[in-house]
Amino acid sequence: MYKVNNEPVGVVFPHIEPNTDNEGRIFWVGIHPNFLGSGLGRDLHSIGLYRLKNEFKATSYLGMTQVDNFPMRNIMVSNGCIHNKNTVISLQYSI
């Protein structure tokens, strides 16, 4: 949990993807609605990347988001992630 002035503003959940060779993922970056657009999402993502590298010993990171989630895409790019069009294919089942 990330706090500003002792007030909770967001969370980040990094993990190692099961059955991989230390591939890091960030399962969730969540910001309280009152703090959206403040740059804290970038900070939380950066903290997640730091933890993946230094605590989880990840050797790589694969970040994913919806194609139209421009705020999250911008966060990943601002933290040094590079768009790789050949990494993942997405399949969706509508209920």
LUMMIZA-97482 format. One record per residue (C-alpha): x negated, y negated, z negated. Coordinates in pm, 1 decimal, always signed. Example, Ala and Ser with C-alpha at 12.3 -4.5 7.8 and 13.67 -1.06 7.14 Angstrom:
2
+----------+----------+----------+
:       c1 :       c2 :       c3 :
+----------+----------+----------+
:  -1230.0 :   +450.0 :   -780.0 :
:  -1367.0 :   +106.0 :   -714.0 :
+----------+----------+----------+
END
This chain:
95
+----------+----------+----------+
:       c1 :       c2 :       c3 :
+----------+----------+----------+
:     +0.0 :     +0.0 :     +0.0 :
:   -125.4 :   -346.8 :    +89.0 :
:    -55.6 :   -635.4 :   -146.7 :
:    -89.0 :  -1012.1 :   -108.8 :
:    -82.7 :  -1211.6 :   -431.0 :
:    +18.5 :   -889.1 :   -607.1 :
:   +327.8 :   -857.2 :   -384.2 :
:   +364.5 :   -540.5 :   -172.0 :
:   +375.9 :   -639.9 :   +194.8 :
:   +302.2 :   -318.7 :   +386.2 :
:   +172.6 :    +35.8 :   +404.8 :
:    -57.6 :   +238.3 :   +627.7 :
:    -78.4 :   +619.6 :   +644.5 :
:   -397.1 :   +748.3 :   +813.0 :
:   -454.6 :  +1122.5 :   +849.6 :
:   -654.2 :  +1384.0 :  +1037.8 :
:   -443.8 :  +1553.7 :  +1304.0 :
:   -409.0 :  +1925.8 :  +1219.7 :
:   -594.0 :  +2175.2 :  +1438.0 :
:   -826.7 :  +1911.8 :  +1584.4 :
:  -1196.5 :  +1840.1 :  +1549.5 :
:  -1156.4 :  +1547.2 :  +1306.6 :
:   -920.7 :  +1345.8 :  +1529.6 :
:   -785.7 :  +1057.6 :  +1325.7 :
:   -433.6 :   +925.9 :  +1361.1 :
:   -236.2 :   +658.0 :  +1186.7 :
:   +105.4 :   +806.0 :  +1119.4 :
:   +264.8 :   +477.8 :  +1015.6 :
:   +194.0 :   +106.8 :   +982.2 :
:   +482.6 :    -68.1 :   +811.3 :
:   +521.2 :   -436.8 :   +727.1 :
:   +797.1 :   -583.5 :   +511.5 :
:  +1025.3 :   -791.2 :   +740.0 :
:   +939.5 :  -1110.8 :   +549.0 :
:   +577.3 :  -1075.2 :   +664.1 :
:   +622.7 :   -982.4 :  +1031.0 :
:   +412.3 :  -1196.0 :  +1265.0 :
:   +165.6 :  -1293.9 :   +991.8 :
:   -127.9 :  -1085.4 :  +1115.7 :
:    -96.4 :   -832.4 :   +833.9 :
:    -20.2 :   -549.9 :  +1078.2 :
:   -363.5 :   -599.2 :  +1232.6 :
:   -517.8 :   -593.8 :   +884.8 :
:   -333.9 :   -274.4 :   +787.4 :
:   -433.3 :   -100.2 :  +1110.8 :
:   -793.6 :   -204.9 :  +1051.2 :
:   -778.7 :    -63.8 :   +697.1 :
:   -640.6 :   +260.8 :   +839.5 :
:   -926.5 :   +281.5 :  +1090.3 :
:  -1179.0 :   +213.1 :   +814.7 :
:  -1032.0 :   +487.6 :   +595.7 :
:  -1026.1 :   +733.3 :   +885.7 :
:  -1395.3 :   +677.5 :   +952.7 :
:  -1528.1 :   +645.5 :   +599.2 :
:  -1297.8 :   +856.7 :   +381.7 :
:  -1147.2 :  +1112.5 :   +620.8 :
:  -1467.8 :  +1148.3 :   +830.0 :
:  -1276.1 :  +1121.0 :  +1158.4 :
:  -1493.4 :  +1135.8 :  +1468.2 :
:  -1227.2 :   +983.4 :  +1694.2 :
:   -895.2 :   +799.0 :  +1673.6 :
:   -592.6 :   +842.2 :  +1897.1 :
:   -331.7 :   +570.3 :  +1853.4 :
:    +13.5 :   +591.9 :  +2006.4 :
:   +316.9 :   +367.0 :  +2023.2 :
:   +615.6 :   +310.0 :  +2249.4 :
:   +516.8 :   +153.4 :  +2582.5 :
:   +730.5 :   -154.5 :  +2509.4 :
:   +602.7 :   -204.1 :  +2151.9 :
:   +381.4 :   -496.7 :  +2247.7 :
:   +309.7 :   -611.4 :  +1890.3 :
:   +160.1 :   -271.4 :  +1800.8 :
:    -23.0 :   -245.4 :  +2131.9 :
:   -175.2 :   -589.8 :  +2068.2 :
:   -276.3 :   -484.8 :  +1715.8 :
:   -458.2 :   -178.4 :  +1847.1 :
:   -637.7 :   -377.9 :  +2119.5 :
:   -736.4 :   -649.8 :  +1871.1 :
:   -897.2 :   -378.5 :  +1655.2 :
:  -1106.4 :   -247.0 :  +1945.6 :
:   -885.9 :    +30.7 :  +2083.6 :
:   -903.8 :    +86.9 :  +2459.3 :
:   -604.9 :   +190.5 :  +2670.4 :
:   -664.0 :   +537.2 :  +2816.6 :
:   -387.8 :   +627.5 :  +3062.8 :
:   -493.2 :   +992.3 :  +3078.8 :
:   -480.0 :  +1083.8 :  +2709.5 :
:   -119.2 :  +1169.2 :  +2620.3 :
:   +200.9 :  +1265.8 :  +2794.5 :
:   +527.6 :  +1186.1 :  +2618.8 :
:   +841.4 :  +1397.8 :  +2637.7 :
:  +1167.7 :  +1294.3 :  +2478.6 :
:  +1481.2 :  +1487.0 :  +2388.7 :
:  +1798.7 :  +1280.9 :  +2354.3 :
:  +2058.3 :  +1395.4 :  +2104.8 :
+----------+----------+----------+
END
